[in-house]
Amino acid sequence: MMSLSFAALITLTACGGKSTDLILPGGVPAMTDLHQASTLPPDSVRTVARRDYGWRLIYHPARAPANAEQGAARALCGLESRRPARIENIPRIDAYADPGAQIIDIYCA
């Protein structure tokens, strides 16, 4: 009887809430399409990641409009109802990994 109850408990636990119900730090729903939320053209965005200070964005500037960094910073910080404080260009360690891509850190206030 004990093993049957344990099996039932495991089965019910597996049917719990979906991972899309999770919330990222800053109150952003996990199901948010961060590439789209960055407001950059889809073919220019490589990676959007939430960090403690704000956001890290890897994108191709040649495929993005002018002032793309500022627009992405406003959009991503805006997801958390915050404003962009600063944008830092991060040097590429391996420039051959994704030629032309740029890494920026967006700090939100």
DOLO-340063 format. One record per residue (C-alpha): x negated, y negated, z. Coordinates in pm, whole numbers, plus 50000, padded with zeros to 5 digits. Layout:
REM DOLO-340063
XYZ/...
END
This chain:
REM DOLO-340063
500005000050000/497154976250086/495494980449745/498814974149567/499304941549759/495754931049682/496264938349312/499474917949313/497694888949483/494884889449224/497424890348940/499394860949079/496234840849140/495194845848778/498494830648666/497824797948852/497464763148709/495684757548381/492284741048364/493934712348173/495554702348503/492144693048641/491044657148688/487524644948604/485744621048841/487234586548798/490774600148757/490514609848389/492624640748303/490414669548187/492564674347877/491624639347748/489944640347406/486854620047500/485554618647143/488794602147034/488964580647348/485544565547264/487234547746966/484274557246745/484794574146407/484904612146456/481894618946233/479704595246437/480284610346784/478154639546900/478704640847278/480704621947539/480004631647900/481244617948233/478414609348475/478354595148829/477494560448699/479904560948405/479414577948068/476684592047842/477334589147471/475354604847188/476344591246850/475094581646504/474954543546477/474724545346097/478174561646088/479754537546337/481024501946294/479194471146419/479404466346797/480324503046837/478504505647171/480514477447327/483794491247194/483044526147323/481984511947661/485234492347696/487314522447593/485574548247814/485334526248125/488944516348059/490004552748107/489124547248474/490554511948488/487034498248520/484974474748305/481574481048148/478714466948356/475804475248125/474684497547840/471234513447837/469534529647538/467934562547640/464824574047451/465164606647261/462884634247389/463244654547069/463844631046778/464134660646539/467064677046724/469664654346564/467924629046337/469434594246355/471424600746673/471164576346962/471784582147333/473324554847546/474334554047910/477384532947987/477584519948344/481074510948464/481834485848741/
END
